[in-house]
Amino acid sequence: MLEIDTVYKRGILFIRLYGVINKNNIKELDNALESAIDKVGIKYLLLNFENVYYINCNISMLIDKWSKKLTYKNGKFFICGYDNVLKNNFLEVNDVILEMNDEFSVFSKVKI
């Protein structure tokens, strides 16, 4: 089961994930990102994995897709909670996907 909680604060959309991400519910996450980025026009997004305890799918393809879209819009894609599960899923943090220690760290990276 995957629970998705969203909070918009100071120009940044925080998406907090809880539970398990698998082949059955990754589409739900994809839809949430599509709605935020394409339909609403969010430019700064932080995906928080701190409360995800298991990933059984290829999350890196989804993150790569949406981080590129944000970069194209001159936005930024941030993640936190990376150590919990993503290192086991071969997601590489780079200049497009930025790793934060926690949610509050993102405010020092975005000037709105």
Contacts in CASP RR format, 6 or more apart in sequence:
PFRMAT RR
TARGET T0000
AUTHOR 0000-0000-0000
METHOD contacts of the structure
MODEL  1
MLEIDTVYKRGILFIRLYGVINKNNIKELDNALESAIDKVGIKYLLLNFE
NVYYINCNISMLIDKWSKKLTYKNGKFFICGYDNVLKNNFLEVNDVILEM
NDEFSVFSKVKI
1 19 0 8 1.000
1 20 0 8 1.000
1 25 0 8 1.000
2 17 0 8 1.000
2 18 0 8 1.000
2 19 0 8 1.000
2 20 0 8 1.000
2 21 0 8 1.000
2 22 0 8 1.000
2 25 0 8 1.000
2 28 0 8 1.000
2 29 0 8 1.000
3 17 0 8 1.000
3 18 0 8 1.000
3 19 0 8 1.000
4 15 0 8 1.000
4 16 0 8 1.000
4 17 0 8 1.000
4 18 0 8 1.000
4 28 0 8 1.000
4 29 0 8 1.000
4 32 0 8 1.000
5 15 0 8 1.000
5 16 0 8 1.000
5 17 0 8 1.000
5 18 0 8 1.000
6 13 0 8 1.000
6 14 0 8 1.000
6 15 0 8 1.000
6 16 0 8 1.000
6 32 0 8 1.000
6 36 0 8 1.000
7 13 0 8 1.000
7 14 0 8 1.000
7 16 0 8 1.000
8 14 0 8 1.000
10 107 0 8 1.000
10 110 0 8 1.000
10 112 0 8 1.000
11 43 0 8 1.000
11 44 0 8 1.000
11 110 0 8 1.000
11 112 0 8 1.000
12 44 0 8 1.000
12 45 0 8 1.000
12 46 0 8 1.000
12 106 0 8 1.000
12 107 0 8 1.000
12 110 0 8 1.000
13 36 0 8 1.000
13 42 0 8 1.000
13 44 0 8 1.000
13 45 0 8 1.000
13 46 0 8 1.000
14 45 0 8 1.000
14 46 0 8 1.000
14 48 0 8 1.000
14 103 0 8 1.000
15 32 0 8 1.000
15 33 0 8 1.000
15 36 0 8 1.000
15 45 0 8 1.000
15 46 0 8 1.000
15 47 0 8 1.000
15 48 0 8 1.000
16 48 0 8 1.000
16 50 0 8 1.000
16 51 0 8 1.000
17 29 0 8 1.000
17 47 0 8 1.000
17 48 0 8 1.000
17 49 0 8 1.000
17 51 0 8 1.000
17 52 0 8 1.000
18 51 0 8 1.000
18 52 0 8 1.000
19 51 0 8 1.000
19 52 0 8 1.000
19 53 0 8 1.000
19 54 0 8 1.000
20 52 0 8 1.000
20 53 0 8 1.000
20 54 0 8 1.000
20 55 0 8 1.000
20 56 0 8 1.000
21 29 0 8 1.000
21 52 0 8 1.000
21 54 0 8 1.000
21 55 0 8 1.000
21 56 0 8 1.000
21 57 0 8 1.000
21 59 0 8 1.000
22 54 0 8 1.000
22 55 0 8 1.000
22 56 0 8 1.000
22 57 0 8 1.000
23 56 0 8 1.000
23 57 0 8 1.000
26 57 0 8 1.000
26 59 0 8 1.000
26 62 0 8 1.000
29 62 0 8 1.000
30 62 0 8 1.000
33 45 0 8 1.000
33 62 0 8 1.000
33 66 0 8 1.000
36 42 0 8 1.000
36 45 0 8 1.000
37 45 0 8 1.000
37 66 0 8 1.000
37 69 0 8 1.000
37 70 0 8 1.000
37 73 0 8 1.000
38 69 0 8 1.000
41 73 0 8 1.000
42 70 0 8 1.000
43 70 0 8 1.000
43 73 0 8 1.000
43 74 0 8 1.000
43 75 0 8 1.000
43 76 0 8 1.000
44 70 0 8 1.000
44 75 0 8 1.000
44 76 0 8 1.000
44 78 0 8 1.000
44 106 0 8 1.000
44 110 0 8 1.000
44 112 0 8 1.000
45 66 0 8 1.000
45 70 0 8 1.000
45 76 0 8 1.000
45 77 0 8 1.000
45 78 0 8 1.000
46 78 0 8 1.000
46 79 0 8 1.000
46 80 0 8 1.000
46 100 0 8 1.000
46 103 0 8 1.000
46 106 0 8 1.000
47 63 0 8 1.000
47 77 0 8 1.000
47 78 0 8 1.000
47 79 0 8 1.000
47 80 0 8 1.000
48 79 0 8 1.000
48 80 0 8 1.000
48 81 0 8 1.000
48 103 0 8 1.000
49 79 0 8 1.000
49 80 0 8 1.000
49 81 0 8 1.000
49 82 0 8 1.000
49 84 0 8 1.000
49 85 0 8 1.000
49 86 0 8 1.000
50 80 0 8 1.000
50 81 0 8 1.000
50 84 0 8 1.000
52 84 0 8 1.000
52 85 0 8 1.000
53 84 0 8 1.000
53 85 0 8 1.000
54 85 0 8 1.000
55 85 0 8 1.000
55 86 0 8 1.000
55 88 0 8 1.000
55 89 0 8 1.000
58 89 0 8 1.000
59 86 0 8 1.000
59 89 0 8 1.000
59 91 0 8 1.000
60 86 0 8 1.000
60 89 0 8 1.000
60 90 0 8 1.000
60 91 0 8 1.000
60 92 0 8 1.000
63 77 0 8 1.000
63 79 0 8 1.000
63 91 0 8 1.000
63 97 0 8 1.000
64 97 0 8 1.000
66 77 0 8 1.000
67 77 0 8 1.000
67 96 0 8 1.000
67 97 0 8 1.000
68 96 0 8 1.000
70 76 0 8 1.000
70 77 0 8 1.000
71 77 0 8 1.000
71 96 0 8 1.000
76 98 0 8 1.000
76 109 0 8 1.000
76 110 0 8 1.000
77 96 0 8 1.000
77 97 0 8 1.000
77 98 0 8 1.000
78 97 0 8 1.000
78 98 0 8 1.000
78 99 0 8 1.000
78 100 0 8 1.000
78 106 0 8 1.000
78 109 0 8 1.000
79 86 0 8 1.000
79 91 0 8 1.000
79 93 0 8 1.000
79 97 0 8 1.000
79 98 0 8 1.000
79 99 0 8 1.000
79 100 0 8 1.000
80 99 0 8 1.000
80 100 0 8 1.000
80 101 0 8 1.000
80 102 0 8 1.000
80 103 0 8 1.000
80 105 0 8 1.000
80 106 0 8 1.000
82 91 0 8 1.000
82 93 0 8 1.000
82 99 0 8 1.000
91 97 0 8 1.000
93 99 0 8 1.000
98 109 0 8 1.000
100 106 0 8 1.000
100 109 0 8 1.000
END
